[in-house]
Amino acid sequence: MTEANQIEQLYVLAEAIRAAVQARGGEPPPPAVFSISLAKYFDYNLSKGGFGQLLYNLQGQHLDEIEQLLMDADAKVALGYYLRALRACLDDGDGYQAFLAGDFRSDSSIKDALQLISFEYFEKSVEFSSEVGDFVERSRPTVEAWLRG
């Protein structure tokens, strides 16, 4: 399967999960299903604005779940850079909190650090879809079973 097809499959599954959650009155999916939604969220935010946008939009939520997703998917490159981004935030806790509380477009030393990490990640030229493609395929039966639920 091509990388474009892998990422398309990820987005289709994530949209189906979102629609099912909404139809079920907000009932959260089990972790194995939620990880597909997180993978889509990770890819979308990273591709639109790097680790700065990802971490800003997460607002401190689901950080451990994303780390677990990246480990489960064996996405070594993405995991390494994600952990570097988290470390940059933890090393300047006050700056990180100010970054989250502010406007994303405002100047921030944390945002600058995350932007540099993002540039390095994108220079590696390892597409996230190529790292998570097998994971998405392995997760598909579980997601489909939950969707039929």
RAUR-V28063 format. One record per backbone hydrogen bond with DSSP energy under -0.5 kcal/mol. CO is the residue of the C=O (numbers start at 1). NH is the residue of the N-H. Records with the same first field share a line. If there is no record, write none. Layout:
CO = NH / NH
This chain:
2 = 6
3 = 7
4 = 8
5 = 9
6 = 10
7 = 11
8 = 12
9 = 13
10 = 14
11 = 15
12 = 16
13 = 17
14 = 18
15 = 19
16 = 20
17 = 21
18 = 22
19 = 23
20 = 24
21 = 26 / 27
22 = 25
24 = 27
30 = 33 / 34
31 = 35
33 = 36 / 37
34 = 38
35 = 39
36 = 40
37 = 41
38 = 42
39 = 43
40 = 44
41 = 45
42 = 46
43 = 47
44 = 48
45 = 49
46 = 50
49 = 53
50 = 54
51 = 55
52 = 56
53 = 57
54 = 58
55 = 59 / 60
58 = 61
62 = 66
63 = 67
64 = 68
65 = 69
66 = 70
67 = 71
68 = 72
69 = 73
70 = 75
71 = 74
74 = 76
75 = 79
76 = 80
77 = 81
78 = 82
79 = 83
80 = 84
81 = 85
82 = 86
83 = 87
84 = 88
85 = 89
86 = 90
87 = 91
88 = 92
89 = 92
90 = 93
92 = 96
93 = 97
94 = 98
95 = 99
96 = 100
97 = 101
98 = 102
103 = 106
108 = 112
109 = 113
110 = 114
111 = 115
112 = 116
113 = 117
114 = 118
115 = 119
116 = 120
117 = 121
118 = 122
119 = 123
120 = 124
121 = 124 / 126
122 = 125
125 = 127
127 = 130 / 131
128 = 132
129 = 133
132 = 136
133 = 137
134 = 138
135 = 139
136 = 140
137 = 141
139 = 143
140 = 144
141 = 145
142 = 146
143 = 147
144 = 148
145 = 149
